[in-house]
Amino acid sequence: MAGVRLQNLRGLAVHDERINVVTMSTVPEIESAIEKLSPAQQREIVGWLESRLMPEPPAMLAALDEGIRSLDNEPTVPDEKVRRKIKTWATA
């Protein structure tokens, strides 16, 4: 393996100084590989997929930031009061 730069090899797994080519080209193969990951690694994949499939537009991010700032700076309504209001709204 002298002279081989492992960081430049994509899709390869190195184990005990042997190189195994890992190929996955179908959804079932990918699903099977994901099932073998830890829950934390699976959450990383979910986050990656969400960021690629549903990118958050800048306007939405700005609105979320403003909402978080308002929670820090403005008075809030206690949970119980909101629950009472919801009951009256639902029966109206």
C-alpha positions, 0 to 999 in steps of 0.5 A: 500500500506504499504510495497510496493516498487513502484520503483521495480514495472515495467509496473505499473502506480500509480494514486491517490494511486491506482495501474493500470497495464499497458500492451502493447504488440502490435505495435498499442497499443504502437503507441497509447500510443506514440501519447499521449506523448508530442513532447519532449517525442516523440523525446526521444523515437525516440532517444532511438530507433535510438540508439538501432537500428542503433548504431554508430560505433566508426569509424563513431563517430571519423570521426564526431569528426574530422570533427567538429574539422576541422570546428573550425580550418580550413578555410571554403567556403562561402555558395554562392560559394558552390551554384555556384559550384554546379550549374556548376557541375550539368550542366557539 
